[in-house]
Amino acid sequence: MVVPLEPEVRILLVTESAVRLDKYLAKACPELSRSRLQKLIEQGYILVNGCEAKASQKLNVGDAIRVTLPPPEPVSLVAEPISINVIYEDDDLLVIDKPAGLVVHPSPGYTTHTLINALLARCPDLASFGDAMRPGMVHRLDRDTSGLMIIAKNSLAQQYLINQFKGRSVSKGYLVLVKGKLIPSQGIIDAPVGRDPANRKRMAVVTGGREARTRYKVKEYLGDYTLLEVTTETGRTHQIRVHLAAIGYPVVGDSVYGVKSAYVKRQFVHAYRLGFHLPTSGEYREFTCELPSDLKRAIQLIKG
């Protein structure tokens, strides 16, 4: 199955005057090289107030810049015999224990060897409904986060599960190791999360961001580290990692928001608990999975 990727469109509102378009874009989109921005301008993918522009055009406060990032070549979704650990399965869904390092769905730079490729090999009918790039998806985990995920096997189950996530009735629990001795031993982090204005590839606690609430409870103090049980009331991108970094207790092994560690090669975040209502019966079920070997070993090393 060949799936065309959608272009990414960004709308930027100019807040300073007498600045050149190319210089403004270099500051507003730091992840894009100057040469790529120049090419996008030349090819008409960047409009100012609906009109094509030149790199040297001077901007005024209130100008609207439309940046269209053309997609890469269409992705061919193929079934791949990748082993996945299924915790539970019925006619409506699977609950899997995703390993760290496995990308959930194809995206630029990750067009094969994803969880979707593995699922298509196990459940070919996934390709018959929903988003062509994310068949069966109702939520996701970061590439380097391990743990429980739900995969829908039909459109009715998918919508039922999505509604539970939207209604915040899904119970999600994570085990997270942070640097520092977190006191008090339990609390709520209530801070809006949005794109970091200084780097659009990152998220941050920002004024005007989307509502985000994270609860934590200390599970164990380990010297200068703290093992937490974390639950999220909202599901913002990178929420746990951003929130814990914002209060001064960065996630161990997190190279983006946290601190690198000799004990573990990836972020110490594991989705160990997931509770929800089954689509057909409405029965509430809760599933758990233990820490994977790399995170267990990290704790053992810290304890000495």
Secondary structure, 3 states (H helix, E strand, C coil): CEECCCCEEEEEECCCCCEEHHHHHHHHCCCCCHHHHHHHHHCCCEEECCEECCCCCEECCCCEEEEEECCCCCEECCCCCCCCEEEEECCCEEEEEECCCCCCCCECCECCCCHHHHHHHHCHHHHHCCCCCCCCECCCCCCCCEEEEEEECCHHHHHHHHHHHHCCCCEEEEEEEEECCCCCCEEEEECCEEEECCEEEEEEECCCCECCEEEEEEEEEECCEEEEEEEECCCCCCHHHHHHHHCCCCEECCCCCCECCCCCCCCCEEEEEEEEECCCCCCEEEEECCCCHHHHHHHHHHHC
